[in-house]
Amino acid sequence: MNELILIKNGEIALKGLNRNRFEDILVKNIRWRLKDLGAFSIQVLQSTIYVLPKEPEYFDFDEAIDRVEKIFGIAGISRALVVEKTIDALCKEAPAYLSPQLSEAKTFKVETKRADKHFPLLSPEISARVGGAILSAFPRLKVDVHQPDIVVRVEIREQGAYIHAGQIPGAGGMPVSSSGRALLLISGGIDSPVAAYMMAKRGVSISAIHFESPPYTSERALQKVETLCEKLTPYTGRIPFFRVPFTEIQEQIRIHCPEELFTVIMRRMMMKVAEKIAEKEKIRTLVTGESLAQVASQTLDALHCTDAATPLLVLRPLIGMDKTEIISIARKIDTFETSILPYEDCCTVFTPKHPKTKPVLSAVEKGEAAFDFTPLIEKAVAETEFKMIR
């Protein structure tokens, strides 16, 4: 049986003269995700990507489709049978190939896409002939053109004819790395992994930076964050991960800075450290999981003070989302249960009793100036540890 996977492009089809660049990136991402499932080739024709296993009988189609479903830039995926481009072959192979699905259905219809206009029959004629063959093989079935249990799809293209039972929705968005790179501040909570997912969906290649504060935070808290990154890699690809020692900076904030400004000054210190790491990596954008008004450090005034700490672009893909929406995505991408494990992160260390919800930048900068943090920032950057999470 000669099977393949048909992958339909999403937004890439709208890219005009730049389309080839986006398709090349998407093909590279597909190839990387499927590389350990067996030998295959990839062709791109007429807005469709063809994944052609060299030994289909040994290729794990179910696992391949599960992985491809998580690759951004794809509108739809189909597992299809390649048949001889004749009406007799279509009528013979369709009932046999789709027997498992047809056996469980009560109604069906056939839809034909005839991209090869040299094929001697028109689309309605092809659908009628194939539908007749299916009814002969499964006489209990009925045709329902409005809400069938199964839609049998026939595609007649220049390079061949294909039969499949519909399309699985793809992840949508743009291919990862087609929109540049960004450094994600990841805490271990619910929000930041979702922010990574949302940015990857828009084609951004994600690196991650995590701030730890031993002995106030534990090794289990670090492992939790690394696990979250591992859960993200089916969507983001591999994640360069930076682990920053942050204890000394936080302790000096507690000693020297006004208590009500602890949180916003801590966020500014994180931005300053992240900026240094980003510059080394030639990254010009930071990403956070902040959502407007979710906590005291995420008011408009607090965010303004935080952004003023760095000249880098700071993106907040969750800014207009409520917690219910964020949790829904976290469950979808399987990060929620890990995120709620009860291991403290550095954001909960030295939390003020009454944080300032409307901080003024001049007051924040004055409070911050009570201590020269520059040497500690440089030390934290120098002691940052790196690993690649795949």
Contacts in CASP RR format, 6 or more apart in sequence:
PFRMAT RR
TARGET T0000
AUTHOR 0000-0000-0000
METHOD contacts of the structure
MODEL  1
MNELILIKNGEIALKGLNRNRFEDILVKNIRWRLKDLGAFSIQVLQSTIY
VLPKEPEYFDFDEAIDRVEKIFGIAGISRALVVEKTIDALCKEAPAYLSP
QLSEAKTFKVETKRADKHFPLLSPEISARVGGAILSAFPRLKVDVHQPDI
VVRVEIREQGAYIHAGQIPGAGGMPVSSSGRALLLISGGIDSPVAAYMMA
KRGVSISAIHFESPPYTSERALQKVETLCEKLTPYTGRIPFFRVPFTEIQ
EQIRIHCPEELFTVIMRRMMMKVAEKIAEKEKIRTLVTGESLAQVASQTL
DALHCTDAATPLLVLRPLIGMDKTEIISIARKIDTFETSILPYEDCCTVF
TPKHPKTKPVLSAVEKGEAAFDFTPLIEKAVAETEFKMIR
1 56 0 8 1.000
1 57 0 8 1.000
1 81 0 8 1.000
1 97 0 8 1.000
2 56 0 8 1.000
2 81 0 8 1.000
2 82 0 8 1.000
3 53 0 8 1.000
3 56 0 8 1.000
3 59 0 8 1.000
3 61 0 8 1.000
3 79 0 8 1.000
3 80 0 8 1.000
3 81 0 8 1.000
3 82 0 8 1.000
4 50 0 8 1.000
4 51 0 8 1.000
4 52 0 8 1.000
4 53 0 8 1.000
4 56 0 8 1.000
4 79 0 8 1.000
4 80 0 8 1.000
4 82 0 8 1.000
4 162 0 8 1.000
5 50 0 8 1.000
5 51 0 8 1.000
5 61 0 8 1.000
5 64 0 8 1.000
5 65 0 8 1.000
5 68 0 8 1.000
5 77 0 8 1.000
5 78 0 8 1.000
5 79 0 8 1.000
5 80 0 8 1.000
6 48 0 8 1.000
6 49 0 8 1.000
6 50 0 8 1.000
6 77 0 8 1.000
6 78 0 8 1.000
6 79 0 8 1.000
6 80 0 8 1.000
6 155 0 8 1.000
6 162 0 8 1.000
6 164 0 8 1.000
7 30 0 8 1.000
7 48 0 8 1.000
7 49 0 8 1.000
7 50 0 8 1.000
7 51 0 8 1.000
7 68 0 8 1.000
7 74 0 8 1.000
7 76 0 8 1.000
7 77 0 8 1.000
8 47 0 8 1.000
8 48 0 8 1.000
8 49 0 8 1.000
8 74 0 8 1.000
8 75 0 8 1.000
8 76 0 8 1.000
8 77 0 8 1.000
8 78 0 8 1.000
8 167 0 8 1.000
9 23 0 8 1.000
9 26 0 8 1.000
9 47 0 8 1.000
9 48 0 8 1.000
9 49 0 8 1.000
9 73 0 8 1.000
9 74 0 8 1.000
9 75 0 8 1.000
10 73 0 8 1.000
10 74 0 8 1.000
10 75 0 8 1.000
10 76 0 8 1.000
10 172 0 8 1.000
10 173 0 8 1.000
11 73 0 8 1.000
11 172 0 8 1.000
11 173 0 8 1.000
11 174 0 8 1.000
12 19 0 8 1.000
12 22 0 8 1.000
12 23 0 8 1.000
12 26 0 8 1.000
12 47 0 8 1.000
12 73 0 8 1.000
12 174 0 8 1.000
12 175 0 8 1.000
13 19 0 8 1.000
13 47 0 8 1.000
15 21 0 8 1.000
15 22 0 8 1.000
21 178 0 8 1.000
22 174 0 8 1.000
22 175 0 8 1.000
22 178 0 8 1.000
23 44 0 8 1.000
23 49 0 8 1.000
25 175 0 8 1.000
25 176 0 8 1.000
25 177 0 8 1.000
25 178 0 8 1.000
26 49 0 8 1.000
26 71 0 8 1.000
26 73 0 8 1.000
26 74 0 8 1.000
26 175 0 8 1.000
26 178 0 8 1.000
27 42 0 8 1.000
27 44 0 8 1.000
27 49 0 8 1.000
29 71 0 8 1.000
29 72 0 8 1.000
29 175 0 8 1.000
29 176 0 8 1.000
29 177 0 8 1.000
29 237 0 8 1.000
30 42 0 8 1.000
30 49 0 8 1.000
30 51 0 8 1.000
30 68 0 8 1.000
30 71 0 8 1.000
31 42 0 8 1.000
32 237 0 8 1.000
33 67 0 8 1.000
33 68 0 8 1.000
33 70 0 8 1.000
33 71 0 8 1.000
33 234 0 8 1.000
34 40 0 8 1.000
34 51 0 8 1.000
34 64 0 8 1.000
34 67 0 8 1.000
34 68 0 8 1.000
37 59 0 8 1.000
37 60 0 8 1.000
37 63 0 8 1.000
37 64 0 8 1.000
38 53 0 8 1.000
38 54 0 8 1.000
38 55 0 8 1.000
38 58 0 8 1.000
38 59 0 8 1.000
38 60 0 8 1.000
39 53 0 8 1.000
39 54 0 8 1.000
39 55 0 8 1.000
40 51 0 8 1.000
40 52 0 8 1.000
40 53 0 8 1.000
40 54 0 8 1.000
40 59 0 8 1.000
41 52 0 8 1.000
41 54 0 8 1.000
42 49 0 8 1.000
42 50 0 8 1.000
42 51 0 8 1.000
42 52 0 8 1.000
43 49 0 8 1.000
43 50 0 8 1.000
43 52 0 8 1.000
43 159 0 8 1.000
44 50 0 8 1.000
45 157 0 8 1.000
45 158 0 8 1.000
45 159 0 8 1.000
46 115 0 8 1.000
46 157 0 8 1.000
46 158 0 8 1.000
48 157 0 8 1.000
51 64 0 8 1.000
51 68 0 8 1.000
53 59 0 8 1.000
53 61 0 8 1.000
61 79 0 8 1.000
65 77 0 8 1.000
65 79 0 8 1.000
65 168 0 8 1.000
67 234 0 8 1.000
68 74 0 8 1.000
68 77 0 8 1.000
68 170 0 8 1.000
69 77 0 8 1.000
69 168 0 8 1.000
69 169 0 8 1.000
69 170 0 8 1.000
69 171 0 8 1.000
70 171 0 8 1.000
70 234 0 8 1.000
70 235 0 8 1.000
71 170 0 8 1.000
71 171 0 8 1.000
71 175 0 8 1.000
71 176 0 8 1.000
71 235 0 8 1.000
72 171 0 8 1.000
72 172 0 8 1.000
72 173 0 8 1.000
72 174 0 8 1.000
72 175 0 8 1.000
72 176 0 8 1.000
72 200 0 8 1.000
72 201 0 8 1.000
72 203 0 8 1.000
72 235 0 8 1.000
73 170 0 8 1.000
73 171 0 8 1.000
73 172 0 8 1.000
73 173 0 8 1.000
73 174 0 8 1.000
73 175 0 8 1.000
74 170 0 8 1.000
74 171 0 8 1.000
74 172 0 8 1.000
75 169 0 8 1.000
75 170 0 8 1.000
75 172 0 8 1.000
76 167 0 8 1.000
76 168 0 8 1.000
76 169 0 8 1.000
76 170 0 8 1.000
77 167 0 8 1.000
77 168 0 8 1.000
77 169 0 8 1.000
77 170 0 8 1.000
78 153 0 8 1.000
78 162 0 8 1.000
78 164 0 8 1.000
78 166 0 8 1.000
78 167 0 8 1.000
78 168 0 8 1.000
79 164 0 8 1.000
80 155 0 8 1.000
80 162 0 8 1.000
80 163 0 8 1.000
80 164 0 8 1.000
81 93 0 8 1.000
81 97 0 8 1.000
81 162 0 8 1.000
81 163 0 8 1.000
81 164 0 8 1.000
82 160 0 8 1.000
82 161 0 8 1.000
82 162 0 8 1.000
83 89 0 8 1.000
83 90 0 8 1.000
83 93 0 8 1.000
83 160 0 8 1.000
83 161 0 8 1.000
83 162 0 8 1.000
83 163 0 8 1.000
84 161 0 8 1.000
85 116 0 8 1.000
85 119 0 8 1.000
85 156 0 8 1.000
85 160 0 8 1.000
85 161 0 8 1.000
86 161 0 8 1.000
87 120 0 8 1.000
87 121 0 8 1.000
87 126 0 8 1.000
87 129 0 8 1.000
89 161 0 8 1.000
90 126 0 8 1.000
90 129 0 8 1.000
90 130 0 8 1.000
90 133 0 8 1.000
90 154 0 8 1.000
90 161 0 8 1.000
90 163 0 8 1.000
91 129 0 8 1.000
91 130 0 8 1.000
91 132 0 8 1.000
91 133 0 8 1.000
92 133 0 8 1.000
93 163 0 8 1.000
94 110 0 8 1.000
94 130 0 8 1.000
94 131 0 8 1.000
94 133 0 8 1.000
94 134 0 8 1.000
94 152 0 8 1.000
94 154 0 8 1.000
94 163 0 8 1.000
95 102 0 8 1.000
95 133 0 8 1.000
95 134 0 8 1.000
95 136 0 8 1.000
95 137 0 8 1.000
95 138 0 8 1.000
96 137 0 8 1.000
97 163 0 8 1.000
98 134 0 8 1.000
98 150 0 8 1.000
98 152 0 8 1.000
98 163 0 8 1.000
98 165 0 8 1.000
99 137 0 8 1.000
101 150 0 8 1.000
101 165 0 8 1.000
102 108 0 8 1.000
102 134 0 8 1.000
102 137 0 8 1.000
102 138 0 8 1.000
102 141 0 8 1.000
102 150 0 8 1.000
102 152 0 8 1.000
103 138 0 8 1.000
104 149 0 8 1.000
105 141 0 8 1.000
105 148 0 8 1.000
105 149 0 8 1.000
105 150 0 8 1.000
106 140 0 8 1.000
106 141 0 8 1.000
106 142 0 8 1.000
106 149 0 8 1.000
107 141 0 8 1.000
107 142 0 8 1.000
107 143 0 8 1.000
107 144 0 8 1.000
107 147 0 8 1.000
107 148 0 8 1.000
107 149 0 8 1.000
107 150 0 8 1.000
108 131 0 8 1.000
108 134 0 8 1.000
108 141 0 8 1.000
108 142 0 8 1.000
108 143 0 8 1.000
108 144 0 8 1.000
108 148 0 8 1.000
108 149 0 8 1.000
108 150 0 8 1.000
108 151 0 8 1.000
108 152 0 8 1.000
109 127 0 8 1.000
109 143 0 8 1.000
109 144 0 8 1.000
109 145 0 8 1.000
109 148 0 8 1.000
109 151 0 8 1.000
109 152 0 8 1.000
110 126 0 8 1.000
110 127 0 8 1.000
110 128 0 8 1.000
110 130 0 8 1.000
110 131 0 8 1.000
110 134 0 8 1.000
110 151 0 8 1.000
110 152 0 8 1.000
110 153 0 8 1.000
110 154 0 8 1.000
111 127 0 8 1.000
111 151 0 8 1.000
111 152 0 8 1.000
111 153 0 8 1.000
111 154 0 8 1.000
112 123 0 8 1.000
112 124 0 8 1.000
112 126 0 8 1.000
112 127 0 8 1.000
112 130 0 8 1.000
112 153 0 8 1.000
112 154 0 8 1.000
112 155 0 8 1.000
112 156 0 8 1.000
113 123 0 8 1.000
113 153 0 8 1.000
113 154 0 8 1.000
113 155 0 8 1.000
113 156 0 8 1.000
114 121 0 8 1.000
114 122 0 8 1.000
114 123 0 8 1.000
114 126 0 8 1.000
114 156 0 8 1.000
115 155 0 8 1.000
115 156 0 8 1.000
115 157 0 8 1.000
115 158 0 8 1.000
116 156 0 8 1.000
116 157 0 8 1.000
116 158 0 8 1.000
116 160 0 8 1.000
119 126 0 8 1.000
119 156 0 8 1.000
121 129 0 8 1.000
126 154 0 8 1.000
126 156 0 8 1.000
127 154 0 8 1.000
130 152 0 8 1.000
130 154 0 8 1.000
131 143 0 8 1.000
131 152 0 8 1.000
134 141 0 8 1.000
134 152 0 8 1.000
135 141 0 8 1.000
135 143 0 8 1.000
150 165 0 8 1.000
151 165 0 8 1.000
151 166 0 8 1.000
152 163 0 8 1.000
152 165 0 8 1.000
152 166 0 8 1.000
153 163 0 8 1.000
153 164 0 8 1.000
153 165 0 8 1.000
153 166 0 8 1.000
153 167 0 8 1.000
154 161 0 8 1.000
154 162 0 8 1.000
154 163 0 8 1.000
155 161 0 8 1.000
155 162 0 8 1.000
155 163 0 8 1.000
155 164 0 8 1.000
171 201 0 8 1.000
171 235 0 8 1.000
172 201 0 8 1.000
173 201 0 8 1.000
173 202 0 8 1.000
173 203 0 8 1.000
174 201 0 8 1.000
174 202 0 8 1.000
174 203 0 8 1.000
175 203 0 8 1.000
176 200 0 8 1.000
176 203 0 8 1.000
176 204 0 8 1.000
176 205 0 8 1.000
176 206 0 8 1.000
176 235 0 8 1.000
176 236 0 8 1.000
176 237 0 8 1.000
177 203 0 8 1.000
177 204 0 8 1.000
177 205 0 8 1.000
178 203 0 8 1.000
179 202 0 8 1.000
179 203 0 8 1.000
179 204 0 8 1.000
180 203 0 8 1.000
180 204 0 8 1.000
180 205 0 8 1.000
180 285 0 8 1.000
181 204 0 8 1.000
181 205 0 8 1.000
181 206 0 8 1.000
181 207 0 8 1.000
181 281 0 8 1.000
181 282 0 8 1.000
181 283 0 8 1.000
181 285 0 8 1.000
182 199 0 8 1.000
182 204 0 8 1.000
182 205 0 8 1.000
182 206 0 8 1.000
182 207 0 8 1.000
182 283 0 8 1.000
182 285 0 8 1.000
182 286 0 8 1.000
182 287 0 8 1.000
182 315 0 8 1.000
183 207 0 8 1.000
183 208 0 8 1.000
183 209 0 8 1.000
183 242 0 8 1.000
183 274 0 8 1.000
183 277 0 8 1.000
183 278 0 8 1.000
183 281 0 8 1.000
183 283 0 8 1.000
183 285 0 8 1.000
183 286 0 8 1.000
183 287 0 8 1.000
184 192 0 8 1.000
184 195 0 8 1.000
184 196 0 8 1.000
184 199 0 8 1.000
184 206 0 8 1.000
184 207 0 8 1.000
184 208 0 8 1.000
184 209 0 8 1.000
184 286 0 8 1.000
184 287 0 8 1.000
184 288 0 8 1.000
185 192 0 8 1.000
185 209 0 8 1.000
185 211 0 8 1.000
185 270 0 8 1.000
185 274 0 8 1.000
185 286 0 8 1.000
185 287 0 8 1.000
185 288 0 8 1.000
185 289 0 8 1.000
186 192 0 8 1.000
186 193 0 8 1.000
186 196 0 8 1.000
186 208 0 8 1.000
186 209 0 8 1.000
186 210 0 8 1.000
186 225 0 8 1.000
186 228 0 8 1.000
186 229 0 8 1.000
187 210 0 8 1.000
187 211 0 8 1.000
187 225 0 8 1.000
187 345 0 8 1.000
187 346 0 8 1.000
187 347 0 8 1.000
188 210 0 8 1.000
188 221 0 8 1.000
188 224 0 8 1.000
188 225 0 8 1.000
188 228 0 8 1.000
188 339 0 8 1.000
188 345 0 8 1.000
189 228 0 8 1.000
189 339 0 8 1.000
189 340 0 8 1.000
189 345 0 8 1.000
190 323 0 8 1.000
190 326 0 8 1.000
190 327 0 8 1.000
190 330 0 8 1.000
190 335 0 8 1.000
190 336 0 8 1.000
190 339 0 8 1.000
190 340 0 8 1.000
191 289 0 8 1.000
191 290 0 8 1.000
191 291 0 8 1.000
191 294 0 8 1.000
191 318 0 8 1.000
191 326 0 8 1.000
192 288 0 8 1.000
192 289 0 8 1.000
193 228 0 8 1.000
193 231 0 8 1.000
193 232 0 8 1.000
193 330 0 8 1.000
193 333 0 8 1.000
193 335 0 8 1.000
193 339 0 8 1.000
194 289 0 8 1.000
194 318 0 8 1.000
194 326 0 8 1.000
194 329 0 8 1.000
194 330 0 8 1.000
194 333 0 8 1.000
194 335 0 8 1.000
195 287 0 8 1.000
195 288 0 8 1.000
195 289 0 8 1.000
195 316 0 8 1.000
195 317 0 8 1.000
195 318 0 8 1.000
196 206 0 8 1.000
196 208 0 8 1.000
196 232 0 8 1.000
196 236 0 8 1.000
196 239 0 8 1.000
196 287 0 8 1.000
197 232 0 8 1.000
197 235 0 8 1.000
197 236 0 8 1.000
197 329 0 8 1.000
197 333 0 8 1.000
198 317 0 8 1.000
198 318 0 8 1.000
198 329 0 8 1.000
199 206 0 8 1.000
199 287 0 8 1.000
199 315 0 8 1.000
199 317 0 8 1.000
200 206 0 8 1.000
200 232 0 8 1.000
200 235 0 8 1.000
200 236 0 8 1.000
200 237 0 8 1.000
201 235 0 8 1.000
202 317 0 8 1.000
204 285 0 8 1.000
204 287 0 8 1.000
205 236 0 8 1.000
205 237 0 8 1.000
206 232 0 8 1.000
206 236 0 8 1.000
206 237 0 8 1.000
206 239 0 8 1.000
206 287 0 8 1.000
207 239 0 8 1.000
207 240 0 8 1.000
207 241 0 8 1.000
207 242 0 8 1.000
207 281 0 8 1.000
207 283 0 8 1.000
208 225 0 8 1.000
208 229 0 8 1.000
208 239 0 8 1.000
208 240 0 8 1.000
208 241 0 8 1.000
208 242 0 8 1.000
208 389 0 8 1.000
209 241 0 8 1.000
209 242 0 8 1.000
209 244 0 8 1.000
209 273 0 8 1.000
209 274 0 8 1.000
209 277 0 8 1.000
210 222 0 8 1.000
210 225 0 8 1.000
210 241 0 8 1.000
210 242 0 8 1.000
210 243 0 8 1.000
210 244 0 8 1.000
211 244 0 8 1.000
211 246 0 8 1.000
211 270 0 8 1.000
211 273 0 8 1.000
211 346 0 8 1.000
212 221 0 8 1.000
212 222 0 8 1.000
212 243 0 8 1.000
212 244 0 8 1.000
212 245 0 8 1.000
212 246 0 8 1.000
212 247 0 8 1.000
212 345 0 8 1.000
212 346 0 8 1.000
213 245 0 8 1.000
213 246 0 8 1.000
213 247 0 8 1.000
213 250 0 8 1.000
213 346 0 8 1.000
213 349 0 8 1.000
214 245 0 8 1.000
214 247 0 8 1.000
215 247 0 8 1.000
216 247 0 8 1.000
216 250 0 8 1.000
216 344 0 8 1.000
216 346 0 8 1.000
216 349 0 8 1.000
217 343 0 8 1.000
217 344 0 8 1.000
217 345 0 8 1.000
217 346 0 8 1.000
217 349 0 8 1.000
218 343 0 8 1.000
218 344 0 8 1.000
220 341 0 8 1.000
220 343 0 8 1.000
221 343 0 8 1.000
221 344 0 8 1.000
221 345 0 8 1.000
222 243 0 8 1.000
224 338 0 8 1.000
224 339 0 8 1.000
224 341 0 8 1.000
224 343 0 8 1.000
225 345 0 8 1.000
226 241 0 8 1.000
226 389 0 8 1.000
227 338 0 8 1.000
228 335 0 8 1.000
228 338 0 8 1.000
228 339 0 8 1.000
229 239 0 8 1.000
229 241 0 8 1.000
229 389 0 8 1.000
230 389 0 8 1.000
230 390 0 8 1.000
231 333 0 8 1.000
231 334 0 8 1.000
231 335 0 8 1.000
231 338 0 8 1.000
232 239 0 8 1.000
232 333 0 8 1.000
232 335 0 8 1.000
233 239 0 8 1.000
233 389 0 8 1.000
233 390 0 8 1.000
235 333 0 8 1.000
237 390 0 8 1.000
238 388 0 8 1.000
238 389 0 8 1.000
238 390 0 8 1.000
239 388 0 8 1.000
239 389 0 8 1.000
240 281 0 8 1.000
240 386 0 8 1.000
240 388 0 8 1.000
240 389 0 8 1.000
241 386 0 8 1.000
241 387 0 8 1.000
241 388 0 8 1.000
241 389 0 8 1.000
242 277 0 8 1.000
242 384 0 8 1.000
242 385 0 8 1.000
242 386 0 8 1.000
243 384 0 8 1.000
243 385 0 8 1.000
243 386 0 8 1.000
243 387 0 8 1.000
244 273 0 8 1.000
244 277 0 8 1.000
244 380 0 8 1.000
244 381 0 8 1.000
244 383 0 8 1.000
244 384 0 8 1.000
245 380 0 8 1.000
245 383 0 8 1.000
245 384 0 8 1.000
246 269 0 8 1.000
246 270 0 8 1.000
246 273 0 8 1.000
246 346 0 8 1.000
246 380 0 8 1.000
248 376 0 8 1.000
248 379 0 8 1.000
248 380 0 8 1.000
249 266 0 8 1.000
249 269 0 8 1.000
249 273 0 8 1.000
249 373 0 8 1.000
249 376 0 8 1.000
249 377 0 8 1.000
249 380 0 8 1.000
250 266 0 8 1.000
250 346 0 8 1.000
250 349 0 8 1.000
250 350 0 8 1.000
252 371 0 8 1.000
252 373 0 8 1.000
252 376 0 8 1.000
253 262 0 8 1.000
253 265 0 8 1.000
253 266 0 8 1.000
253 269 0 8 1.000
253 350 0 8 1.000
253 371 0 8 1.000
254 262 0 8 1.000
254 350 0 8 1.000
255 371 0 8 1.000
256 367 0 8 1.000
256 370 0 8 1.000
256 371 0 8 1.000
257 265 0 8 1.000
257 367 0 8 1.000
257 368 0 8 1.000
257 370 0 8 1.000
257 371 0 8 1.000
258 367 0 8 1.000
259 352 0 8 1.000
259 353 0 8 1.000
259 354 0 8 1.000
260 352 0 8 1.000
260 354 0 8 1.000
260 355 0 8 1.000
260 356 0 8 1.000
261 352 0 8 1.000
261 355 0 8 1.000
261 356 0 8 1.000
261 359 0 8 1.000
261 363 0 8 1.000
261 364 0 8 1.000
261 367 0 8 1.000
261 368 0 8 1.000
262 350 0 8 1.000
262 351 0 8 1.000
262 352 0 8 1.000
262 355 0 8 1.000
263 296 0 8 1.000
263 297 0 8 1.000
263 302 0 8 1.000
263 351 0 8 1.000
263 352 0 8 1.000
263 355 0 8 1.000
264 297 0 8 1.000
264 302 0 8 1.000
264 305 0 8 1.000
264 306 0 8 1.000
264 355 0 8 1.000
264 356 0 8 1.000
264 359 0 8 1.000
264 364 0 8 1.000
265 364 0 8 1.000
265 367 0 8 1.000
265 368 0 8 1.000
266 347 0 8 1.000
266 350 0 8 1.000
267 297 0 8 1.000
267 302 0 8 1.000
267 306 0 8 1.000
267 309 0 8 1.000
268 305 0 8 1.000
268 306 0 8 1.000
268 308 0 8 1.000
268 309 0 8 1.000
268 364 0 8 1.000
268 368 0 8 1.000
269 309 0 8 1.000
269 373 0 8 1.000
269 377 0 8 1.000
271 286 0 8 1.000
271 306 0 8 1.000
271 307 0 8 1.000
271 309 0 8 1.000
271 310 0 8 1.000
271 312 0 8 1.000
271 314 0 8 1.000
272 309 0 8 1.000
272 310 0 8 1.000
272 373 0 8 1.000
272 377 0 8 1.000
273 377 0 8 1.000
273 380 0 8 1.000
273 381 0 8 1.000
274 286 0 8 1.000
274 310 0 8 1.000
274 312 0 8 1.000
275 286 0 8 1.000
275 309 0 8 1.000
275 310 0 8 1.000
275 311 0 8 1.000
275 312 0 8 1.000
276 377 0 8 1.000
276 378 0 8 1.000
276 381 0 8 1.000
277 381 0 8 1.000
277 384 0 8 1.000
278 284 0 8 1.000
278 285 0 8 1.000
278 286 0 8 1.000
278 312 0 8 1.000
280 381 0 8 1.000
284 312 0 8 1.000
284 313 0 8 1.000
285 312 0 8 1.000
285 313 0 8 1.000
285 314 0 8 1.000
285 315 0 8 1.000
286 310 0 8 1.000
286 312 0 8 1.000
286 313 0 8 1.000
286 314 0 8 1.000
286 315 0 8 1.000
287 314 0 8 1.000
287 315 0 8 1.000
287 316 0 8 1.000
287 317 0 8 1.000
288 314 0 8 1.000
288 315 0 8 1.000
288 316 0 8 1.000
289 316 0 8 1.000
289 317 0 8 1.000
289 318 0 8 1.000
290 297 0 8 1.000
290 298 0 8 1.000
290 303 0 8 1.000
290 316 0 8 1.000
290 318 0 8 1.000
290 319 0 8 1.000
291 298 0 8 1.000
291 316 0 8 1.000
291 318 0 8 1.000
291 319 0 8 1.000
291 320 0 8 1.000
291 321 0 8 1.000
291 322 0 8 1.000
291 323 0 8 1.000
291 326 0 8 1.000
292 298 0 8 1.000
292 299 0 8 1.000
292 300 0 8 1.000
292 303 0 8 1.000
292 319 0 8 1.000
292 320 0 8 1.000
293 299 0 8 1.000
294 323 0 8 1.000
296 302 0 8 1.000
296 355 0 8 1.000
296 356 0 8 1.000
296 357 0 8 1.000
297 306 0 8 1.000
297 355 0 8 1.000
299 357 0 8 1.000
299 358 0 8 1.000
301 357 0 8 1.000
301 358 0 8 1.000
301 359 0 8 1.000
301 360 0 8 1.000
302 356 0 8 1.000
302 357 0 8 1.000
302 358 0 8 1.000
302 359 0 8 1.000
303 316 0 8 1.000
304 361 0 8 1.000
305 359 0 8 1.000
305 360 0 8 1.000
305 361 0 8 1.000
305 364 0 8 1.000
306 314 0 8 1.000
307 314 0 8 1.000
308 361 0 8 1.000
318 326 0 8 1.000
327 336 0 8 1.000
330 336 0 8 1.000
330 339 0 8 1.000
END
